[in-house]
Amino acid sequence: MLVKVNKFTFPADFVILDMEEDSNVPIILGRPFMKTAQAIIDVGDGEFKLKVQDEVITFNVFEATTHPNDKGACF
């Protein structure tokens, strides 16, 4: 399956669980995805970076967790 993060698209494997819908349950992307996306997590600065070739997208984790939980949206 392809996962689009901002302007990047990555291949990712998923396990489908049959359960009730709950928008408070996050999608967990494991180590294979993190390696493919060349993810860098800086806990101290609260940054999550994804890299494709020479392009880097940086997410501020502290900022993302302050947004309201919009159903159907990922932060």
C-alpha positions in Angstrom: 0.0 0.0 0.0 1.2 3.5 -0.6 1.2 6.1 2.2 1.3 9.8 1.3 3.0 12.1 3.8 2.8 15.7 2.6 4.4 15.6 -0.9 6.2 12.2 -0.4 4.7 8.8 -1.2 6.1 5.7 0.4 5.4 2.0 0.1 4.2 0.4 3.4 2.9 -2.9 4.7 -0.2 -3.0 6.8 -1.9 -5.5 9.0 -5.7 -5.1 8.9 -7.5 -5.5 12.2 -11.3 -6.1 12.4 -12.3 -3.8 15.2 -14.8 -1.0 16.0 -13.9 2.4 14.5 -12.1 4.7 17.0 -10.6 7.9 15.7 -8.4 8.1 18.8 -6.4 5.0 17.8 -3.3 6.1 15.9 -1.9 4.4 12.8 1.5 2.9 13.8 4.1 2.9 11.1 6.9 0.5 12.1 10.6 0.3 11.5 10.4 -0.8 7.8 8.5 2.4 7.0 10.8 4.5 9.1 13.8 3.1 7.2 12.2 3.6 3.8 11.3 7.2 4.7 14.7 7.8 6.2 13.0 9.0 9.3 14.9 11.0 12.0 13.2 11.6 15.3 14.6 14.3 17.6 12.8 13.9 20.9 14.5 16.9 22.5 13.5 19.3 19.8 10.2 17.6 19.1 11.0 17.1 15.4 10.1 14.3 13.1 11.9 14.4 9.7 11.2 12.4 6.5 13.8 12.4 3.7 13.6 11.5 0.0 16.8 12.0 -1.8 17.8 15.6 -1.0 14.4 16.8 0.1 13.4 16.8 3.8 10.0 17.5 5.4 10.1 18.4 9.1 7.1 18.0 11.4 6.9 19.7 14.8 5.5 17.0 17.1 4.6 19.4 19.8 2.6 21.5 17.3 0.9 18.5 15.8 -0.5 17.3 19.1 -2.2 20.6 19.8 -4.5 20.4 16.8 -8.1 19.1 17.3 -8.7 15.5 16.3 -10.5 15.9 12.9 -12.0 12.7 11.8 -10.5 11.5 8.6 -7.3 13.6 9.0 -3.8 12.6 10.1 -1.2 14.9 11.7 
